[in-house]
């Protein structure tokens, strides 16, 4: 009899936990970062990982786009450019060529590990 109660309690905990995970997954994520304009659908951890990935792909660091000590600032043109480039990458990944494929477009596609992409030959 005791094992039956334990089993019922365990099932109840699993069901309750599943419903709480489903409820949490449906909640919009909000960032604690200031001045987030294009990464609004990401958590703070996801934003940091994405920006670290961009920094590696562009061979730069945080102050390549951000003002040292004032990360929300839009003072640097590079930050505004990064927002535009992210929109371009997002548009590319929505196209049939990349859609539903594991390999996606990213900064490295054009930048090849450099802050500024190389010009095409003859340009």
N, C-alpha and C positions, 0 to 999 in steps of 0.2 A: 504494500500500500504506500509506504514511504517513497519507494522508487518511482511510483506512478506520479505522486505529487511533485517530486523533483523533476521528472520529465515534463510535466505540464508547466511548471515554473520556468524551465529552460526554454521551452517553446515560446512561452509568453515573452520572455526577455528577448529572444531572437526576433520575434515578430515586431515588438515595440522598437527594437534597435533598427530594424529594416525600415519601418515607417519614418523614424526620425532621420535616417540617412536620405530617404527619398524626399522628405520635406526640406532638408537642408540643401539638397542638390537643386531644387527648384527656386531657391532664393537667389536674388541677384547679388553678385559679389560687389562689395564696395571696398575701394582702396583707401588707405590712410594717407597716401601720398597726395600732395597738393598739385593742382594744375595738370591732371591727367586728362588728355583730350582724345587720344585715339586708342588707348589700351583700356578702355572703361570696362570691358567684359572680363578682365583678368584680375586675379588676386595679387596682393603685394608680392608674394613669393614668385608667382608666375611672371610678373613685370620684371623683377630683379633678374630672374634666370634669362628672360628674353633679352634684356639689355646687356647682360654679361655675354650672351651669345653674339649679339651685334658687335660688341667691343672686340671680341676675338676675330670675327669675320672682317672687321675693318682695321685691325691692328691699332686700336686706340684704347682709351680708358674713359671713365665717367666724365672727366672734364673736357673730353673731345666734343661733347655736346652741351654739358651742363656748366653753369658758373660755379666755381669752387665755393662751397659754403652756402650757396643759394640755389639748390637744385630745382625749385619750382620756377625760377626766373626764365623768361623767354628772351633774354638779352642776346644770347648767341644765335647767330643765323643758322649754325649747324643743327641746333635743336629743331628749328622750324623745317629745315630741309629733311631731317630724319623723319618727321611726321609725314611729310609728303612722300618720301620714299617708301615708308611703311604702307601707305595707301596703295602705292603702285604694286608692291609685292602682294598685298592682299588681293588686288584685282587680278594679278597674274594667276594666283593660286585658285581663283574662282573660275578660270577658263578651263575648257575641256582638256587641254594638254596636261594640266596639273591636277585637275579635280579627281578625287577618288584614287589618287596615287600616293604611295608612301613618300616619294621624293617630292619636295616642294621647293618653290622659288624662295630665295632668301638673299641677304646682302651679298653673300659670296658669289652669287651668280654673275654679277657684274664687277664687283670690287676686287675679287680674288685676293683678299687679305690686305688690301690697301685702302687708306682713307678716301682716296680719289680714284675712281675707275680709270683704267687706261683708255686712251682714245683709240678708236678703231683705225686700222691702217688706212692711210690715204685721207685722213680727216684732219 
